Amino acid sequence: MIASPYASALDRIPVREHRIEVEGTSTAWWEYGDADAPVLVLVHGFRGDHHGLEPIVAQLPGYRIVSPDLPGFGASAVFADRAHDIDGYARWLGAFIDAVGITGDYDLLGHSFGSIVASAAVARDLAPRRLVLVNPIGAPALEGPRGVMTRLAVLYYKTSAALPERTGFALLRNGAIVRVMSVTMAKTHDRELRRWIHDQHDRYFSDFGDRDQLLEAFRASVSHDVSEYAADIAVPTLLVAAERDDVTPLAAQHRLATRFPDATLEVIPEVGHLIHYETPGDAAARIGRFLGAGEQA
């Protein structure tokens, strides 16, 4: 294990681990900071878990941060009674917030795939005070110049689900494939930071429930995007986009911002789809200003 460059900051924040049943799904979640501080709920990305957002958590003292593992990822069980699609995850998110007893004002943050889930939940009926979307998925993945690569990825997940169990799991957890993904997304020139990012993906990218669940969630991630829900999101929204994001180009993020009734776009330069790993301090400063402005209003 390679030591996190953000460990010292994170170590200063109290953390408590919990487990709760949410509509029949055993859900693991982590609580950072003081119990009586303003609440911020986090929703991580595809094939990640709560660990991925800890570098941002480390830069946001002064909040009670509630960070679950999505069903089927990390330490949370798969859904037993619904598909692992956007509607299923959005319903679960609302039920999770109720189950952990968040009854007053709170803010909501989603990263990558989590940006779609959070947006769908707010468009549906969830009512956070403010919404933050980091590396939002702002355009259809199956369209445009990246569509061919997306379809190849769909084939990869479909093949893994169709193969015999042992072979399928081996393909999904193949270290070389995970490393190629990690190398492609990382933009930093800091060699030590790149080594840590690769180690994070090696450690957590293959911690999922089963192959069918993973295929369902992947199909959901590439078949939907935030733009579908933006017009129905009435709460103030911050988009924290990356200048070099390979998943959603910057031009698409500018178009996405115009679809919301009330959205602010912040662009972090020289970073790609790994804002949460490469520039968490910059992201947290922008997030903190946005949330703080709401508290002063």
C-alpha positions as CSV (number, residue, x, y, z in Angstrom):
1,M,0.0,0.0,0.0
2,I,1.3,3.4,-1.0
3,A,0.8,6.2,1.6
4,S,-1.8,8.8,0.7
5,P,-0.5,12.3,0.2
6,Y,-3.7,13.5,1.9
7,A,-3.4,11.2,4.9
8,S,-2.2,13.8,7.5
9,A,-5.1,16.1,6.7
10,L,-7.6,13.2,6.7
11,D,-6.3,11.9,10.1
12,R,-7.3,15.2,11.7
13,I,-11.0,14.5,10.9
14,P,-12.9,12.1,13.2
15,V,-14.4,9.2,11.3
16,R,-17.0,6.6,12.3
17,E,-18.0,3.5,10.3
18,H,-21.7,2.3,10.2
19,R,-23.9,-0.2,8.6
20,I,-27.6,0.1,8.0
21,E,-30.4,-1.6,6.2
22,V,-31.9,0.6,3.4
23,E,-35.0,-0.9,1.9
24,G,-33.6,-4.4,2.4
25,T,-30.0,-3.6,1.2
26,S,-27.2,-3.8,3.7
27,T,-25.4,-0.5,3.3
28,A,-22.0,0.5,4.6
29,W,-21.4,4.2,5.3
30,W,-18.8,6.5,6.9
31,E,-19.4,9.6,8.9
32,Y,-16.6,12.3,9.1
33,G,-16.4,15.3,11.2
34,D,-18.5,16.6,14.1
35,A,-22.0,15.2,14.5
36,D,-23.5,18.7,14.9
37,A,-21.8,20.3,11.9
38,P,-23.5,21.1,8.6
39,V,-24.3,17.9,6.7
40,L,-22.8,17.0,3.3
41,V,-23.8,13.7,1.7
42,L,-21.4,12.2,-0.9
43,V,-22.1,9.8,-3.8
44,H,-19.0,8.2,-5.4
45,G,-18.4,7.1,-8.9
46,F,-18.6,3.8,-10.9
47,R,-16.5,1.0,-9.6
48,G,-15.3,3.1,-6.8
49,D,-16.3,3.3,-3.2
50,H,-16.1,5.9,-0.3
51,H,-12.3,5.8,-0.3
52,G,-12.2,7.7,-3.6
53,L,-13.7,10.9,-2.2
54,E,-11.6,10.9,1.0
55,P,-9.0,13.3,-0.4
56,I,-11.8,15.9,-0.8
57,V,-13.2,15.0,2.7
58,A,-9.7,15.7,4.0
59,Q,-9.9,19.3,2.7
60,L,-13.4,20.0,4.1
61,P,-13.2,20.3,7.8
62,G,-16.2,21.9,9.5
63,Y,-18.8,19.5,7.9
64,R,-20.5,16.3,9.0
65,I,-19.8,14.3,5.9
66,V,-21.9,11.2,5.2
67,S,-20.3,8.9,2.6
68,P,-21.9,5.6,1.7
69,D,-20.7,2.8,-0.5
70,L,-23.3,2.5,-3.3
71,P,-25.1,-0.9,-3.4
72,G,-22.9,-3.4,-5.2
73,F,-19.7,-1.5,-4.5
74,G,-17.2,-1.5,-1.7
75,A,-18.7,-3.0,1.5
76,S,-22.4,-2.6,0.5
77,A,-24.6,-5.5,-0.7
78,V,-26.2,-5.6,-4.1
79,F,-29.9,-4.8,-4.6
80,A,-32.0,-7.9,-4.0
81,D,-35.3,-6.4,-5.4
82,R,-34.4,-4.0,-8.2
83,A,-32.1,-3.4,-11.1
84,H,-28.9,-1.5,-10.6
85,D,-30.0,1.3,-12.9
86,I,-30.3,5.1,-12.3
87,D,-33.9,4.8,-11.0
88,G,-32.9,2.1,-8.6
89,Y,-29.9,4.0,-7.3
90,A,-31.9,7.3,-7.1
91,R,-34.6,5.6,-5.0
92,W,-32.0,4.1,-2.8
93,L,-30.3,7.4,-2.2
94,G,-33.5,9.0,-1.0
95,A,-34.2,6.1,1.3
96,F,-30.6,6.1,2.6
97,I,-30.8,9.8,3.6
98,D,-34.0,9.0,5.5
99,A,-32.6,5.9,7.1
100,V,-29.6,7.6,8.6
101,G,-31.8,10.3,10.1
102,I,-30.9,13.4,8.1
103,T,-34.0,15.5,8.6
104,G,-32.7,19.1,8.5
105,D,-30.8,21.0,5.8
106,Y,-28.1,19.1,4.0
107,D,-26.0,19.5,0.8
108,L,-25.4,16.8,-1.7
109,L,-22.3,16.0,-3.8
110,G,-22.0,13.5,-6.6
111,H,-18.8,12.5,-8.5
112,S,-18.8,11.1,-12.1
113,F,-21.5,8.3,-12.1
114,G,-22.5,9.7,-8.7
115,S,-23.3,12.9,-10.5
116,I,-26.0,11.1,-12.5
117,V,-27.4,9.4,-9.5
118,A,-27.5,12.5,-7.4
119,S,-29.0,14.6,-10.2
120,A,-31.7,11.9,-10.9
121,A,-32.6,11.8,-7.2
122,V,-32.9,15.6,-6.9
123,A,-35.0,15.8,-10.1
124,R,-37.2,13.1,-8.7
125,D,-38.0,14.4,-5.2
126,L,-34.8,14.8,-3.1
127,A,-34.4,18.3,-1.7
128,P,-30.9,19.2,-0.6
129,R,-30.1,22.8,0.1
130,R,-27.4,22.8,-2.6
131,L,-26.1,20.3,-5.2
132,V,-22.4,19.9,-6.2
133,L,-21.4,17.8,-9.2
134,V,-17.7,16.9,-9.5
135,N,-16.5,15.7,-13.0
136,P,-20.2,15.6,-14.0
137,I,-21.2,13.2,-16.8
138,G,-22.6,16.0,-19.0
139,A,-23.1,14.3,-22.4
140,P,-24.2,10.9,-23.7
141,A,-21.3,8.5,-23.6
142,L,-22.6,6.4,-26.5
143,E,-22.6,9.4,-28.9
144,G,-19.9,11.4,-30.4
145,P,-16.2,10.6,-30.9
146,R,-16.0,8.5,-27.7
147,G,-18.9,6.3,-28.7
148,V,-16.8,3.6,-30.3
149,M,-14.7,3.2,-27.1
150,T,-17.8,3.2,-25.0
151,R,-19.3,0.4,-27.1
152,L,-16.1,-1.6,-26.7
153,A,-16.3,-1.2,-22.9
154,V,-19.9,-2.4,-23.0
155,L,-18.7,-5.5,-24.9
156,Y,-16.0,-6.0,-22.3
157,Y,-18.6,-6.0,-19.5
158,K,-21.0,-8.2,-21.4
159,T,-18.3,-10.8,-22.2
160,S,-17.2,-10.8,-18.5
161,A,-20.8,-11.5,-17.4
162,A,-21.3,-14.3,-20.0
163,L,-18.1,-16.2,-19.3
164,P,-17.8,-18.9,-16.6
165,E,-17.7,-17.2,-13.2
166,R,-14.1,-17.7,-12.4
167,T,-13.0,-16.6,-15.9
168,G,-15.4,-13.6,-15.9
169,F,-14.2,-12.3,-12.6
170,A,-10.6,-12.7,-13.7
171,L,-11.3,-10.6,-16.7
172,L,-13.0,-7.9,-14.7
173,R,-10.3,-7.8,-12.1
174,N,-7.4,-8.0,-14.6
175,G,-4.6,-5.8,-13.3
176,A,-3.4,-4.8,-16.7
177,I,-6.8,-3.6,-17.8
178,V,-7.3,-1.6,-14.6
179,R,-3.8,-0.1,-15.0
180,V,-4.5,1.0,-18.6
181,M,-7.6,2.7,-17.4
182,S,-5.7,4.4,-14.5
183,V,-2.9,5.6,-16.8
184,T,-5.3,7.0,-19.3
185,M,-7.2,9.1,-16.8
186,A,-4.3,10.4,-14.7
187,K,-3.0,13.7,-16.0
188,T,-0.6,14.7,-13.3
189,H,3.1,14.8,-14.0
190,D,3.9,14.1,-10.3
191,R,5.3,10.6,-10.4
192,E,4.6,9.9,-6.7
193,L,1.0,11.1,-7.1
194,R,0.5,8.9,-10.2
195,R,1.9,5.9,-8.3
196,W,-0.6,6.5,-5.5
197,I,-3.5,6.9,-7.9
198,H,-2.6,3.6,-9.6
199,D,-2.4,1.9,-6.2
200,Q,-5.9,3.3,-5.3
201,H,-7.4,1.8,-8.5
202,D,-5.6,-1.5,-7.9
203,R,-6.9,-1.7,-4.4
204,Y,-10.5,-0.5,-4.8
205,F,-11.5,-0.7,-8.5
206,S,-12.4,-4.4,-8.4
207,D,-14.4,-4.4,-5.1
208,F,-17.9,-5.0,-6.6
209,G,-20.7,-7.3,-5.8
210,D,-21.2,-9.6,-8.8
211,R,-20.8,-9.5,-12.6
212,D,-24.5,-9.0,-13.4
213,Q,-24.7,-6.0,-11.0
214,L,-21.6,-4.5,-12.5
215,L,-22.9,-4.8,-16.0
216,E,-26.2,-3.3,-15.1
217,A,-24.5,-0.4,-13.4
218,F,-22.1,0.2,-16.3
219,R,-25.0,0.2,-18.8
220,A,-26.7,2.8,-16.6
221,S,-23.6,4.9,-16.4
222,V,-23.2,5.1,-20.2
223,S,-26.9,5.3,-21.1
224,H,-27.7,8.4,-19.0
225,D,-26.1,11.7,-18.2
226,V,-26.8,14.7,-16.1
227,S,-28.3,16.8,-18.9
228,E,-31.4,14.6,-18.8
229,Y,-32.3,15.8,-15.3
230,A,-30.8,19.4,-15.2
231,A,-34.0,21.3,-16.1
232,D,-35.9,19.7,-13.2
233,I,-33.2,20.6,-10.6
234,A,-34.4,23.7,-8.9
235,V,-31.7,24.0,-6.2
236,P,-28.5,26.0,-6.7
237,T,-25.9,23.7,-8.4
238,L,-22.2,23.9,-8.7
239,L,-20.5,22.0,-11.5
240,V,-16.8,21.3,-10.8
241,A,-15.4,20.4,-14.3
242,A,-11.9,19.5,-15.5
243,E,-10.2,21.1,-18.4
244,R,-8.8,17.8,-19.7
245,D,-11.7,15.4,-18.9
246,D,-11.7,12.5,-21.3
247,V,-15.2,11.4,-20.3
248,T,-17.1,14.7,-20.8
249,P,-15.3,17.4,-22.9
250,L,-15.2,20.9,-21.6
251,A,-17.4,22.3,-24.3
252,A,-20.1,19.8,-23.2
253,Q,-19.8,21.0,-19.6
254,H,-20.4,24.6,-20.7
255,R,-23.6,23.4,-22.5
256,L,-24.6,21.4,-19.5
257,A,-24.4,24.5,-17.2
258,T,-27.0,26.3,-19.4
259,R,-29.6,23.5,-18.9
260,F,-30.0,24.2,-15.1
261,P,-32.3,26.9,-13.7
262,D,-29.4,27.9,-11.4
263,A,-25.9,26.5,-12.0
264,T,-22.4,27.8,-11.6
265,L,-19.6,26.2,-13.6
266,E,-16.0,26.1,-12.2
267,V,-13.2,24.7,-14.3
268,I,-10.1,23.3,-12.8
269,P,-7.1,23.5,-15.3
270,E,-4.7,20.8,-16.2
271,V,-6.7,17.9,-14.7
272,G,-8.9,15.2,-16.2
273,H,-11.5,12.9,-14.7
274,L,-9.6,12.4,-11.4
275,I,-10.3,15.8,-9.8
276,H,-10.9,13.9,-6.5
277,Y,-7.4,12.4,-6.6
278,E,-5.3,15.0,-8.4
279,T,-6.7,18.4,-7.2
280,P,-8.9,17.8,-4.2
281,G,-7.7,20.9,-2.4
282,D,-8.6,23.1,-5.3
283,A,-12.0,21.4,-5.7
284,A,-12.7,21.6,-1.9
285,A,-11.9,25.3,-1.9
286,R,-14.4,25.9,-4.7
287,I,-17.0,23.7,-3.0
288,G,-16.5,25.4,0.4
289,R,-17.0,28.8,-1.1
290,F,-20.2,27.7,-2.9
291,L,-21.7,26.0,0.2
292,G,-20.5,28.8,2.5
293,A,-22.2,31.4,0.2
294,G,-25.5,29.5,0.7
295,E,-25.1,29.6,4.5
296,Q,-24.6,33.3,4.4
297,A,-27.6,33.9,2.2
